[in-house]
Amino acid sequence: MSGPGRLPALVPDAVPPLVRAARQAAAGHYQEHGQPITRDALRARLGVSNQAASALPRQIRQDGEGT
């Protein structure tokens, strides 16, 4: 279920490139630092707005891939 400030739930075949990139960035950050990526690090790495950088980790966690 989606709401304000949330990306819609996605099926694996329909994952937008930005969500895929966020998952890769989060996984890489976790491997390198042993902790979840911050909003600011994600924003800098992907070159997205603060709003997008805040929504992407929530989407990843919602999809059950929370690193």
WOWO-V378285 format. One record per backbone hydrogen bond with DSSP energy under -1.0 kcal/mol. NH is the residue of the N-H (numbers start at 0). CO is the residue of the C=O. If there is no record, write none. Layout:
# WOWO-V378285
[[NH CO] [NH CO]]
This chain:
# WOWO-V378285
[[5 2] [13 10] [14 11] [19 15] [20 16] [21 17] [22 18] [23 19] [24 20] [25 21] [26 22] [27 23] [28 24] [29 25] [30 26] [31 27] [32 28] [33 29] [41 37] [42 38] [43 39] [44 40] [45 41] [46 42] [47 42] [52 48] [53 49] [54 50] [55 51] [58 54] [59 55] [60 56] [61 57] [62 58] [63 60] [64 59]]
